[in-house]
C-alpha cells in the first residue's frame, strides 16, 4: 500500500522524531491527539493515544489499549496483511507513554457504509484479519480509504482478548469459504507466533502469553471451519455505534 516514505523511515520517525501536538480528536472514547513528527528532513502527521487517556473497560486490563494498537500492527505485518498504518509504542511522548500511528489522509465521511459493492468485496482479507485478532470494535469509520483507493484499518485498542468477542460491521462474507490466500497468511503468521520466535517475543511487550496463544487457537479454528464465521446470537456481534 502507498506510504509517504519507506516503512523503516516512517517507523524510525515515529520512534525518535520530535513530537508536536497539534490538536485533539473529539469523537472517540479515549484521549487521541493529532501531532507532527519531525526527524531531520522528514515530517509526518501521526495519531497519538496516551495510556493515561484510556477509559477503563470491565473486560480488558487497564492501561493496555495503546499496547494493543502496536500489537495489531505487528500482527498485520507478520501475516502480510499490511492493513494497519505503521504504529509504535513510544514512552517519551508529551502526555506520557502511548501508541503513535502514521496519520492516513482520507475523507472521514467516506467509510464502510458508503463503499460500493466492489469496494466491499476487497474487504475479505480485512474481515479475516479481524477474526484473527478478535477485534471487539470494527466500526465502519475504522475502515479508511485513502486518495489512492488503498484500504487501511485503524483503532485496534480493544483486540486480542483470549475469549471470543468479535464485534464488527463486516459480516458480508459470513459462511463463505476462506480464500486460499487467507490460509497462506494465517499459516505464515502462526509459525511466527510460536514461543521463541521473534514476533512472539515482540508481542510479549503488549500482550500476555494466554492472549498470544489465543491468536494461534483462532487461526486453528478458522482453518478447521474453512469459512468465515457468522454472527453469534448469544452475544453482541455488532459494535455500537456502527460508525
RAZI-V744544 format. One line per field, one symbol per residue. psi: psi as a letter, one per 30 degrees, with the letter a starting at -180 (. if undefined). Layout:
psi: ???
This chain:
psi: lklflkeeeeeeeeeflkkjkflkkfflflkkkklkkkjbfkklklkkjkefgkkkkfgkkkhfeeeeeeeeeeeeeefgehfklkklkkehleglklkjkkkkkljffjaeffkleeeeffgeeeeeeeeefhkghilefgjlkafggkkkklihfilgkfkkgjklfigfgkflkkleeeeeeeeeeeeffkkfleeeeefffflleeeefeeeeeeeeeeeeglkllkkeflkfklklf.
